[in-house]
Amino acid sequence: MADLSAGMLADAGASHVVFGQSECRAGHGEADVCMSAEAARAATLVAVICVGETEAGRGAGRTSR
């Protein structure tokens, strides 16, 4: 979770957190999805993990191989 901690989200009333979006992985350098999932679980949040490609990668056909 790049901009907010899991604890901050839970304190604000969130029940779920979405992370791992390709743009966030590229822009924030998020690489350790397992660490983020553990932090979400520790804060009693449901982790929704995104997997996929960047829009540029998809447009260039690099992800269909």
PDB file of N, CA, C and O in Angstrom:
ATOM      1  N   MET A   1       0.846  -1.166   0.000  1.00  0.00           N
ATOM      2  CA  MET A   1       0.000   0.000   0.000  1.00  0.00           C
ATOM      3  C   MET A   1       0.890   1.227   0.000  1.00  0.00           C
ATOM      4  O   MET A   1       1.588   1.509   0.974  1.00  0.00           O
ATOM      5  N   ALA A   2       0.856   1.912  -1.048  1.00  0.00           N
ATOM      6  CA  ALA A   2       1.844   2.965  -1.264  1.00  0.00           C
ATOM      7  C   ALA A   2       1.572   4.243  -0.489  1.00  0.00           C
ATOM      8  O   ALA A   2       2.475   4.754   0.174  1.00  0.00           O
ATOM      9  N   ASP A   3       0.383   4.765  -0.548  1.00  0.00           N
ATOM     10  CA  ASP A   3       0.123   6.088  -0.005  1.00  0.00           C
ATOM     11  C   ASP A   3      -0.510   6.080   1.373  1.00  0.00           C
ATOM     12  O   ASP A   3      -0.402   7.065   2.103  1.00  0.00           O
ATOM     13  N   LEU A   4      -1.154   5.013   1.737  1.00  0.00           N
ATOM     14  CA  LEU A   4      -1.812   4.889   3.039  1.00  0.00           C
ATOM     15  C   LEU A   4      -1.432   3.549   3.651  1.00  0.00           C
ATOM     16  O   LEU A   4      -1.256   2.559   2.941  1.00  0.00           O
ATOM     17  N   SER A   5      -1.311   3.525   4.950  1.00  0.00           N
ATOM     18  CA  SER A   5      -1.023   2.251   5.599  1.00  0.00           C
ATOM     19  C   SER A   5      -2.319   1.470   5.787  1.00  0.00           C
ATOM     20  O   SER A   5      -3.411   2.037   5.763  1.00  0.00           O
ATOM     21  N   ALA A   6      -2.178   0.179   5.971  1.00  0.00           N
ATOM     22  CA  ALA A   6      -3.349  -0.664   6.210  1.00  0.00           C
ATOM     23  C   ALA A   6      -4.087  -0.203   7.462  1.00  0.00           C
ATOM     24  O   ALA A   6      -5.318  -0.187   7.491  1.00  0.00           O
ATOM     25  N   GLY A   7      -3.339   0.170   8.488  1.00  0.00           N
ATOM     26  CA  GLY A   7      -3.957   0.642   9.724  1.00  0.00           C
ATOM     27  C   GLY A   7      -4.770   1.906   9.516  1.00  0.00           C
ATOM     28  O   GLY A   7      -5.849   2.058  10.088  1.00  0.00           O
ATOM     29  N   MET A   8      -4.254   2.810   8.699  1.00  0.00           N
ATOM     30  CA  MET A   8      -4.988   4.051   8.417  1.00  0.00           C
ATOM     31  C   MET A   8      -6.305   3.744   7.714  1.00  0.00           C
ATOM     32  O   MET A   8      -7.332   4.343   8.031  1.00  0.00           O
ATOM     33  N   LEU A   9      -6.280   2.822   6.771  1.00  0.00           N
ATOM     34  CA  LEU A   9      -7.506   2.453   6.059  1.00  0.00           C
ATOM     35  C   LEU A   9      -8.523   1.814   6.999  1.00  0.00           C
ATOM     36  O   LEU A   9      -9.712   2.127   6.945  1.00  0.00           O
ATOM     37  N   ALA A  10      -8.047   0.916   7.862  1.00  0.00           N
ATOM     38  CA  ALA A  10      -8.944   0.271   8.817  1.00  0.00           C
ATOM     39  C   ALA A  10      -9.532   1.295   9.783  1.00  0.00           C
ATOM     40  O   ALA A  10     -10.722   1.247  10.095  1.00  0.00           O
ATOM     41  N   ASP A  11      -8.695   2.228  10.259  1.00  0.00           N
ATOM     42  CA  ASP A  11      -9.184   3.271  11.168  1.00  0.00           C
ATOM     43  C   ASP A  11     -10.234   4.157  10.515  1.00  0.00           C
ATOM     44  O   ASP A  11     -11.112   4.689  11.194  1.00  0.00           O
ATOM     45  N   ALA A  12     -10.145   4.318   9.187  1.00  0.00           N
ATOM     46  CA  ALA A  12     -11.105   5.144   8.457  1.00  0.00           C
ATOM     47  C   ALA A  12     -12.390   4.379   8.143  1.00  0.00           C
ATOM     48  O   ALA A  12     -13.327   4.947   7.582  1.00  0.00           O
ATOM     49  N   GLY A  13     -12.440   3.089   8.504  1.00  0.00           N
ATOM     50  CA  GLY A  13     -13.655   2.311   8.307  1.00  0.00           C
ATOM     51  C   GLY A  13     -13.647   1.399   7.094  1.00  0.00           C
ATOM     52  O   GLY A  13     -14.664   0.780   6.782  1.00  0.00           O
ATOM     53  N   ALA A  14     -12.516   1.306   6.404  1.00  0.00           N
ATOM     54  CA  ALA A  14     -12.444   0.434   5.227  1.00  0.00           C
ATOM     55  C   ALA A  14     -12.512  -1.029   5.661  1.00  0.00           C
ATOM     56  O   ALA A  14     -12.055  -1.389   6.746  1.00  0.00           O
ATOM     57  N   SER A  15     -13.078  -1.850   4.815  1.00  0.00           N
ATOM     58  CA  SER A  15     -13.107  -3.285   5.082  1.00  0.00           C
ATOM     59  C   SER A  15     -12.298  -4.062   4.049  1.00  0.00           C
ATOM     60  O   SER A  15     -11.897  -5.199   4.296  1.00  0.00           O
ATOM     61  N   HIS A  16     -12.060  -3.444   2.887  1.00  0.00           N
ATOM     62  CA  HIS A  16     -11.316  -4.062   1.794  1.00  0.00           C
ATOM     63  C   HIS A  16     -10.252  -3.087   1.302  1.00  0.00           C
ATOM     64  O   HIS A  16     -10.376  -1.873   1.466  1.00  0.00           O
ATOM     65  N   VAL A  17      -9.211  -3.640   0.700  1.00  0.00           N
ATOM     66  CA  VAL A  17      -8.188  -2.808   0.082  1.00  0.00           C
ATOM     67  C   VAL A  17      -7.773  -3.464  -1.233  1.00  0.00           C
ATOM     68  O   VAL A  17      -7.569  -4.676  -1.298  1.00  0.00           O
ATOM     69  N   VAL A  18      -7.652  -2.649  -2.275  1.00  0.00           N
ATOM     70  CA  VAL A  18      -7.254  -3.121  -3.593  1.00  0.00           C
ATOM     71  C   VAL A  18      -5.823  -2.663  -3.830  1.00  0.00           C
ATOM     72  O   VAL A  18      -5.516  -1.481  -3.675  1.00  0.00           O
ATOM     73  N   PHE A  19      -4.958  -3.577  -4.200  1.00  0.00           N
ATOM     74  CA  PHE A  19      -3.592  -3.183  -4.511  1.00  0.00           C
ATOM     75  C   PHE A  19      -2.999  -4.123  -5.543  1.00  0.00           C
ATOM     76  O   PHE A  19      -3.555  -5.174  -5.859  1.00  0.00           O
ATOM     77  N   GLY A  20      -1.849  -3.706  -6.057  1.00  0.00           N
ATOM     78  CA  GLY A  20      -1.167  -4.492  -7.070  1.00  0.00           C
ATOM     79  C   GLY A  20      -1.495  -4.069  -8.487  1.00  0.00           C
ATOM     80  O   GLY A  20      -1.079  -4.733  -9.437  1.00  0.00           O
ATOM     81  N   GLN A  21      -2.239  -2.967  -8.655  1.00  0.00           N
ATOM     82  CA  GLN A  21      -2.545  -2.505  -9.999  1.00  0.00           C
ATOM     83  C   GLN A  21      -1.233  -2.235 -10.733  1.00  0.00           C
ATOM     84  O   GLN A  21      -0.275  -1.743 -10.138  1.00  0.00           O
ATOM     85  N   SER A  22      -1.193  -2.555 -12.008  1.00  0.00           N
ATOM     86  CA  SER A  22       0.051  -2.438 -12.768  1.00  0.00           C
ATOM     87  C   SER A  22       0.605  -1.021 -12.747  1.00  0.00           C
ATOM     88  O   SER A  22       1.820  -0.834 -12.681  1.00  0.00           O
ATOM     89  N   GLU A  23      -0.269  -0.023 -12.804  1.00  0.00           N
ATOM     90  CA  GLU A  23       0.211   1.355 -12.790  1.00  0.00           C
ATOM     91  C   GLU A  23       0.850   1.702 -11.447  1.00  0.00           C
ATOM     92  O   GLU A  23       1.838   2.435 -11.403  1.00  0.00           O
ATOM     93  N   CYS A  24       0.299   1.185 -10.363  1.00  0.00           N
ATOM     94  CA  CYS A  24       0.893   1.419  -9.045  1.00  0.00           C
ATOM     95  C   CYS A  24       2.209   0.681  -8.901  1.00  0.00           C
ATOM     96  O   CYS A  24       3.159   1.203  -8.318  1.00  0.00           O
ATOM     97  N   ARG A  25       2.269  -0.545  -9.436  1.00  0.00           N
ATOM     98  CA  ARG A  25       3.528  -1.284  -9.360  1.00  0.00           C
ATOM     99  C   ARG A  25       4.615  -0.526 -10.087  1.00  0.00           C
ATOM    100  O   ARG A  25       5.752  -0.473  -9.619  1.00  0.00           O
ATOM    101  N   ALA A  26       4.285   0.062 -11.222  1.00  0.00           N
ATOM    102  CA  ALA A  26       5.277   0.803 -12.003  1.00  0.00           C
ATOM    103  C   ALA A  26       5.581   2.163 -11.379  1.00  0.00           C
ATOM    104  O   ALA A  26       6.748   2.538 -11.261  1.00  0.00           O
ATOM    105  N   GLY A  27       4.555   2.903 -10.980  1.00  0.00           N
ATOM    106  CA  GLY A  27       4.739   4.261 -10.485  1.00  0.00           C
ATOM    107  C   GLY A  27       5.274   4.362  -9.076  1.00  0.00           C
ATOM    108  O   GLY A  27       6.033   5.279  -8.761  1.00  0.00           O
ATOM    109  N   HIS A  28       4.880   3.413  -8.210  1.00  0.00           N
ATOM    110  CA  HIS A  28       5.306   3.452  -6.814  1.00  0.00           C
ATOM    111  C   HIS A  28       6.377   2.416  -6.520  1.00  0.00           C
ATOM    112  O   HIS A  28       6.890   2.353  -5.402  1.00  0.00           O
ATOM    113  N   GLY A  29       6.713   1.616  -7.494  1.00  0.00           N
ATOM    114  CA  GLY A  29       7.711   0.585  -7.271  1.00  0.00           C
ATOM    115  C   GLY A  29       7.223  -0.533  -6.367  1.00  0.00           C
ATOM    116  O   GLY A  29       8.031  -1.210  -5.730  1.00  0.00           O
ATOM    117  N   GLU A  30       5.908  -0.738  -6.302  1.00  0.00           N
ATOM    118  CA  GLU A  30       5.373  -1.823  -5.480  1.00  0.00           C
ATOM    119  C   GLU A  30       5.786  -3.146  -6.103  1.00  0.00           C
ATOM    120  O   GLU A  30       5.473  -3.427  -7.260  1.00  0.00           O
ATOM    121  N   ALA A  31       6.484  -3.943  -5.333  1.00  0.00           N
ATOM    122  CA  ALA A  31       6.919  -5.224  -5.865  1.00  0.00           C
ATOM    123  C   ALA A  31       6.509  -6.380  -4.965  1.00  0.00           C
ATOM    124  O   ALA A  31       6.322  -7.496  -5.450  1.00  0.00           O
ATOM    125  N   ASP A  32       6.368  -6.142  -3.682  1.00  0.00           N
ATOM    126  CA  ASP A  32       6.109  -7.222  -2.746  1.00  0.00           C
ATOM    127  C   ASP A  32       4.632  -7.282  -2.384  1.00  0.00           C
ATOM    128  O   ASP A  32       4.209  -6.746  -1.359  1.00  0.00           O
ATOM    129  N   VAL A  33       3.858  -7.937  -3.230  1.00  0.00           N
ATOM    130  CA  VAL A  33       2.416  -8.054  -2.997  1.00  0.00           C
ATOM    131  C   VAL A  33       2.147  -8.885  -1.746  1.00  0.00           C
ATOM    132  O   VAL A  33       1.164  -8.643  -1.046  1.00  0.00           O
ATOM    133  N   CYS A  34       3.013  -9.866  -1.455  1.00  0.00           N
ATOM    134  CA  CYS A  34       2.820 -10.695  -0.258  1.00  0.00           C
ATOM    135  C   CYS A  34       2.921  -9.853   0.998  1.00  0.00           C
ATOM    136  O   CYS A  34       2.144 -10.052   1.932  1.00  0.00           O
ATOM    137  N   MET A  35       3.857  -8.920   1.047  1.00  0.00           N
ATOM    138  CA  MET A  35       3.996  -8.059   2.217  1.00  0.00           C
ATOM    139  C   MET A  35       2.748  -7.195   2.372  1.00  0.00           C
ATOM    140  O   MET A  35       2.260  -7.009   3.487  1.00  0.00           O
ATOM    141  N   SER A  36       2.231  -6.671   1.275  1.00  0.00           N
ATOM    142  CA  SER A  36       1.025  -5.856   1.328  1.00  0.00           C
ATOM    143  C   SER A  36      -0.167  -6.673   1.788  1.00  0.00           C
ATOM    144  O   SER A  36      -0.996  -6.182   2.555  1.00  0.00           O
ATOM    145  N   ALA A  37      -0.265  -7.905   1.332  1.00  0.00           N
ATOM    146  CA  ALA A  37      -1.368  -8.773   1.736  1.00  0.00           C
ATOM    147  C   ALA A  37      -1.283  -9.081   3.226  1.00  0.00           C
ATOM    148  O   ALA A  37      -2.307  -9.119   3.909  1.00  0.00           O
ATOM    149  N   GLU A  38      -0.090  -9.299   3.728  1.00  0.00           N
ATOM    150  CA  GLU A  38       0.090  -9.563   5.162  1.00  0.00           C
ATOM    151  C   GLU A  38      -0.302  -8.337   5.983  1.00  0.00           C
ATOM    152  O   GLU A  38      -0.950  -8.471   7.021  1.00  0.00           O
ATOM    153  N   ALA A  39       0.084  -7.142   5.527  1.00  0.00           N
ATOM    154  CA  ALA A  39      -0.274  -5.911   6.242  1.00  0.00           C
ATOM    155  C   ALA A  39      -1.788  -5.726   6.251  1.00  0.00           C
ATOM    156  O   ALA A  39      -2.359  -5.324   7.265  1.00  0.00           O
ATOM    157  N   ALA A  40      -2.439  -6.016   5.129  1.00  0.00           N
ATOM    158  CA  ALA A  40      -3.891  -5.897   5.054  1.00  0.00           C
ATOM    159  C   ALA A  40      -4.548  -6.878   6.020  1.00  0.00           C
ATOM    160  O   ALA A  40      -5.473  -6.515   6.747  1.00  0.00           O
ATOM    161  N   ARG A  41      -4.076  -8.100   6.028  1.00  0.00           N
ATOM    162  CA  ARG A  41      -4.649  -9.122   6.910  1.00  0.00           C
ATOM    163  C   ARG A  41      -4.448  -8.755   8.376  1.00  0.00           C
ATOM    164  O   ARG A  41      -5.347  -8.949   9.195  1.00  0.00           O
ATOM    165  N   ALA A  42      -3.274  -8.226   8.707  1.00  0.00           N
ATOM    166  CA  ALA A  42      -2.997  -7.832  10.087  1.00  0.00           C
ATOM    167  C   ALA A  42      -3.940  -6.719  10.553  1.00  0.00           C
ATOM    168  O   ALA A  42      -4.249  -6.614  11.740  1.00  0.00           O
ATOM    169  N   ALA A  43      -4.394  -5.891   9.610  1.00  0.00           N
ATOM    170  CA  ALA A  43      -5.320  -4.800   9.930  1.00  0.00           C
ATOM    171  C   ALA A  43      -6.769  -5.227   9.754  1.00  0.00           C
ATOM    172  O   ALA A  43      -7.667  -4.385   9.769  1.00  0.00           O
ATOM    173  N   THR A  44      -7.005  -6.509   9.588  1.00  0.00           N
ATOM    174  CA  THR A  44      -8.323  -7.114   9.375  1.00  0.00           C
ATOM    175  C   THR A  44      -9.037  -6.577   8.138  1.00  0.00           C
ATOM    176  O   THR A  44     -10.261  -6.447   8.129  1.00  0.00           O
ATOM    177  N   LEU A  45      -8.271  -6.266   7.100  1.00  0.00           N
ATOM    178  CA  LEU A  45      -8.838  -5.847   5.822  1.00  0.00           C
ATOM    179  C   LEU A  45      -8.834  -7.036   4.868  1.00  0.00           C
ATOM    180  O   LEU A  45      -7.965  -7.905   4.949  1.00  0.00           O
ATOM    181  N   VAL A  46      -9.795  -7.067   3.981  1.00  0.00           N
ATOM    182  CA  VAL A  46      -9.824  -8.071   2.925  1.00  0.00           C
ATOM    183  C   VAL A  46      -8.964  -7.527   1.789  1.00  0.00           C
ATOM    184  O   VAL A  46      -9.219  -6.437   1.277  1.00  0.00           O
ATOM    185  N   ALA A  47      -7.954  -8.284   1.401  1.00  0.00           N
ATOM    186  CA  ALA A  47      -7.046  -7.862   0.333  1.00  0.00           C
ATOM    187  C   ALA A  47      -7.575  -8.321  -1.021  1.00  0.00           C
ATOM    188  O   ALA A  47      -7.846  -9.504  -1.223  1.00  0.00           O
ATOM    189  N   VAL A  48      -7.719  -7.386  -1.935  1.00  0.00           N
ATOM    190  CA  VAL A  48      -8.099  -7.684  -3.313  1.00  0.00           C
ATOM    191  C   VAL A  48      -6.851  -7.412  -4.140  1.00  0.00           C
ATOM    192  O   VAL A  48      -6.456  -6.260  -4.322  1.00  0.00           O
ATOM    193  N   ILE A  49      -6.238  -8.472  -4.636  1.00  0.00           N
ATOM    194  CA  ILE A  49      -4.956  -8.357  -5.322  1.00  0.00           C
ATOM    195  C   ILE A  49      -5.178  -8.364  -6.827  1.00  0.00           C
ATOM    196  O   ILE A  49      -5.788  -9.283  -7.374  1.00  0.00           O
ATOM    197  N   CYS A  50      -4.678  -7.332  -7.485  1.00  0.00           N
ATOM    198  CA  CYS A  50      -4.797  -7.228  -8.935  1.00  0.00           C
ATOM    199  C   CYS A  50      -3.574  -7.856  -9.595  1.00  0.00           C
ATOM    200  O   CYS A  50      -2.442  -7.651  -9.157  1.00  0.00           O
ATOM    201  N   VAL A  51      -3.812  -8.598 -10.621  1.00  0.00           N
ATOM    202  CA  VAL A  51      -2.724  -9.128 -11.444  1.00  0.00           C
ATOM    203  C   VAL A  51      -3.049  -8.785 -12.884  1.00  0.00           C
ATOM    204  O   VAL A  51      -4.211  -8.809 -13.291  1.00  0.00           O
ATOM    205  N   GLY A  52      -2.040  -8.471 -13.638  1.00  0.00           N
ATOM    206  CA  GLY A  52      -2.281  -8.117 -15.029  1.00  0.00           C
ATOM    207  C   GLY A  52      -1.148  -7.304 -15.594  1.00  0.00           C
ATOM    208  O   GLY A  52      -0.041  -7.284 -15.057  1.00  0.00           O
ATOM    209  N   GLU A  53      -1.440  -6.640 -16.678  1.00  0.00           N
ATOM    210  CA  GLU A  53      -0.412  -5.923 -17.410  1.00  0.00           C
ATOM    211  C   GLU A  53      -0.683  -4.422 -17.402  1.00  0.00           C
ATOM    212  O   GLU A  53      -1.768  -3.975 -17.030  1.00  0.00           O
ATOM    213  N   THR A  54       0.306  -3.662 -17.814  1.00  0.00           N
ATOM    214  CA  THR A  54       0.103  -2.228 -17.983  1.00  0.00           C
ATOM    215  C   THR A  54      -0.662  -2.004 -19.285  1.00  0.00           C
ATOM    216  O   THR A  54      -0.686  -2.868 -20.161  1.00  0.00           O
ATOM    217  N   GLU A  55      -1.272  -0.855 -19.394  1.00  0.00           N
ATOM    218  CA  GLU A  55      -1.979  -0.531 -20.635  1.00  0.00           C
ATOM    219  C   GLU A  55      -1.008  -0.484 -21.810  1.00  0.00           C
ATOM    220  O   GLU A  55      -1.328  -0.943 -22.907  1.00  0.00           O
ATOM    221  N   ALA A  56       0.173   0.069 -21.576  1.00  0.00           N
ATOM    222  CA  ALA A  56       1.182   0.152 -22.641  1.00  0.00           C
ATOM    223  C   ALA A  56       1.635  -1.241 -23.063  1.00  0.00           C
ATOM    224  O   ALA A  56       1.782  -1.508 -24.256  1.00  0.00           O
ATOM    225  N   GLY A  57       1.859  -2.132 -22.097  1.00  0.00           N
ATOM    226  CA  GLY A  57       2.271  -3.500 -22.423  1.00  0.00           C
ATOM    227  C   GLY A  57       1.210  -4.243 -23.197  1.00  0.00           C
ATOM    228  O   GLY A  57       1.509  -4.989 -24.129  1.00  0.00           O
ATOM    229  N   ARG A  58      -0.028  -4.035 -22.805  1.00  0.00           N
ATOM    230  CA  ARG A  58      -1.119  -4.695 -23.517  1.00  0.00           C
ATOM    231  C   ARG A  58      -1.240  -4.150 -24.934  1.00  0.00           C
ATOM    232  O   ARG A  58      -1.420  -4.917 -25.880  1.00  0.00           O
ATOM    233  N   GLY A  59      -1.142  -2.826 -25.088  1.00  0.00           N
ATOM    234  CA  GLY A  59      -1.224  -2.209 -26.406  1.00  0.00           C
ATOM    235  C   GLY A  59      -0.119  -2.656 -27.338  1.00  0.00           C
ATOM    236  O   GLY A  59      -0.310  -2.743 -28.551  1.00  0.00           O
ATOM    237  N   ALA A  60       1.058  -2.943 -26.755  1.00  0.00           N
ATOM    238  CA  ALA A  60       2.194  -3.370 -27.574  1.00  0.00           C
ATOM    239  C   ALA A  60       2.174  -4.870 -27.826  1.00  0.00           C
ATOM    240  O   ALA A  60       3.035  -5.391 -28.534  1.00  0.00           O
ATOM    241  N   GLY A  61       1.192  -5.575 -27.249  1.00  0.00           N
ATOM    242  CA  GLY A  61       1.069  -7.014 -27.485  1.00  0.00           C
ATOM    243  C   GLY A  61       2.089  -7.848 -26.716  1.00  0.00           C
ATOM    244  O   GLY A  61       2.283  -9.020 -27.037  1.00  0.00           O
ATOM    245  N   ARG A  62       2.743  -7.273 -25.710  1.00  0.00           N
ATOM    246  CA  ARG A  62       3.763  -8.005 -24.965  1.00  0.00           C
ATOM    247  C   ARG A  62       3.173  -8.973 -23.965  1.00  0.00           C
ATOM    248  O   ARG A  62       3.899  -9.830 -23.460  1.00  0.00           O
ATOM    249  N   THR A  63       1.912  -8.882 -23.658  1.00  0.00           N
ATOM    250  CA  THR A  63       1.338  -9.714 -22.612  1.00  0.00           C
ATOM    251  C   THR A  63       0.513 -10.875 -23.143  1.00  0.00           C
ATOM    252  O   THR A  63      -0.011 -11.667 -22.359  1.00  0.00           O
ATOM    253  N   SER A  64       0.391 -10.988 -24.425  1.00  0.00           N
ATOM    254  CA  SER A  64      -0.412 -12.075 -24.980  1.00  0.00           C
ATOM    255  C   SER A  64       0.449 -13.283 -25.346  1.00  0.00           C
ATOM    256  O   SER A  64      -0.050 -14.238 -25.942  1.00  0.00           O
ATOM    257  N   ARG A  65       1.716 -13.253 -25.003  1.00  0.00           N
ATOM    258  CA  ARG A  65       2.613 -14.390 -25.328  1.00  0.00           C
ATOM    259  C   ARG A  65       2.582 -15.414 -24.241  1.00  0.00           C
ATOM    260  O   ARG A  65       3.266 -16.434 -24.334  1.00  0.00           O
TER     261      ARG A  65
END
